[in-house]
Every structure is written in C-alpha cells, then in structure tokens.
C-alpha cells in the first residue's frame, strides 16, 4: 500500500510538472501571436500615415520596447525599414548595440538588409507573418534581393567590382588588429 | 587617289575614336582606384577615432558626396556600418531615397545588411578592396551571415518563426494595394 501511494504521488508530481511546462509553452505561443498581431496593426497604421506596408516591434522580457513602420519615402532614407527603425530605436532606449535578449516581431519576413541587422544586433528570435513571396506580389523587391545575394558578386545585376590591394596603401584590418584599445563587436 | 584619301581619313577617325574610348576607360579605372584608396584611408581613420575598420564613400558624377566609417560601438547602433552611414548621408544631402546615379566605394565587400541597402537605394555599381573572408580573419561575421542567409529560415542559428495568418486580422499588403495615394518605392 505504501509503495502504491508513493508511485501515485510521483505520477502526480510528474503530471503537474508536465502541465506547467505545457501551460508555459502555450503562454509563450500566445504572446508570439499577440505581438505579431500588433506588428501587423503597426504596418496598417504605417500605410494610413503614408508609409510602406511593413510594421515591426522589439520585445524584451515579455514587454514591447520599440515599435516602427517603414517610412522610406517620407524620410528619404532607403534604410528606413520597419525592422531597422525598431532595432535602432530599441538600441537608443537601451543604450547598447547588443539586443541579445530581445525578440523581433515583423509583419513580413525581414529582407536581406534587415536580416543582416538582426544578426549584427545579436537578436536570437524573429517572428513574422507574411513571407518574401507575398511581399513580391505586393510589388517589393525582397525576393529579388534574396535571389541576387545567392549569386557570385560578379554575376549580379548590380556591378560588384573587386580591386584587391588597390593602392598598396592603408590596411584597416592590420590597423584594427594592432589597436590594443579596440572594442570588438 | 580620292578613294585612298577617304579611306585614310576614315581610319584616322576610327583610331581617334578608339583612343578616346580607351583613354576614357583608363580614366574611369583610375578614378575607381583613387576613390577606393580614399575609402581605405577613411577606414584607417575610423580605427584611429575608435570606430570599426571599415570605410565607405558615395560618388556622383565623379565627385564624392558622402563619406563615413563604421561607428557601431560609439553610436550604440548595430546598423551604423560605413556603407549604411554613407548611403544615409548621401540621401540626406540629395533629399531622396534614390541613389541610382551613385557609386559606392567600400574598403570591404558589403555585408548582407549593406548589400540590401545598396539594392534598396538603387545603386548600380559597388567597388571594394577586401572581401568577406578577409573580414572573417579580422574577427567579423560577414561570411557567417552570408552563409546563414543561404539557408532556409527554419534552419538558421537565429530562430525564424513563420506564423502565417496569425490573427485573421489586419492585412497591410491589401491595405497598400487599395491605397490610391501610395508612392511606390
């Protein structure tokens, strides 16, 4: 009888633990959906305000710390995508270039430029709703740039001209390696 | 005799035209080298000022209109690469997001983020000295990000979570297509 009670108690502890983990996972998934819906709302708001149809936000510790939409035309800045804007805002607020503890929520799959920014910012998770093919249907070059980036530099539509050792002169990487005060990033 | 003179004149005109084109080509190549050396100088200057070892400039009609080095750490902005900074400066000066008539000179092959910015800015030519492998040897992730971007989103080191139709709600692309006042970019 004693053994039976002990086995039942163990099963109960396991079940509680299992339920708690599943509950935690459901909460996380629900939070992802809530934040992603907010990114979509921001994108629609962006169109209403004369911006492009893309919205993004940065979350840290379960809270939104920066939001933005695409305002390329309004700000005359081709880098002013929703994700880049949100990353720059979040960095300004936190006072660091390192967003390792942050999650990016974006209405659309980040383009190669914004994907690069995600990696340089150290972001570990990106959640998005639409993808590059849907962006292409709406008239945006995301998929084209992804296709171009896969090619050798010399085979792209943009002319990439590599001139190694062009002036036997300044070598920034040697200078960097020799600099004892450098802050690696 | 008349025919001989005409043929000689035609050959002379062709030779002059040919020489002029070759001369023009040599001048162009020389200008590429001069501007690229300047980008390398800017990169070295950047290291001296506490920046990263990357320099870039934007030229239009044979003149430099914007220069910058990488100041990610100093400005606490992971997007503050030399190329992005130079593109943003040039756009501010020209008052447009479109740099179709401009050339980017960069000390190093642009990373995926900066390559994306080149395409979004409509730049048609990029000249660079070092490449992604040399950047890797100096401790920078350019090659790693190029390798990551080639993978399916779900296979990357950064977790890319695609949730299509997440809230049956706002559709920014439909909103964009329906907007008669939109300015395509």
Interface residues (C-beta under 8 A of the other chain):
Chain A: X32 X33 X36 X37 X40 X41 X43 X44 X46 X47 X48 X50 X52 X53 X54 X55 X72 X73 X75 X76 X77 X78 X79 X80 X81 X84 X87 X88 X91 X92 X95 X96 X97 X98 X99 X107 X108 X109 X111 X112 X113 X114 X115 X116 X117 X118 X119 X120 X121 X122 X123 X124 X125 X126 X127 X128 X129 X130 X131 X134 X135 X137 X138 X139 X141 X144 X145 X146 X148 X149 X150 X153 X158 X159 X160 X161 X162 X163 X164 X165 X166 X167 X169 X170 X171 X172 X173 X175 X176 X177 X179 X181 X182 X183 X184 X185
Chain B: X32 X33 X36 X37 X40 X41 X43 X44 X46 X47 X48 X50 X52 X53 X54 X55 X72 X73 X75 X76 X77 X78 X79 X80 X81 X84 X87 X88 X91 X92 X95 X96 X97 X98 X99 X107 X108 X109 X111 X112 X113 X114 X115 X116 X117 X118 X119 X120 X121 X122 X123 X124 X125 X126 X127 X128 X129 X130 X131 X134 X135 X137 X138 X139 X141 X144 X145 X146 X148 X149 X150 X153 X158 X159 X160 X161 X162 X163 X164 X165 X166 X167 X169 X170 X171 X172 X173 X175 X176 X177 X179 X181 X182 X183 X184 X185
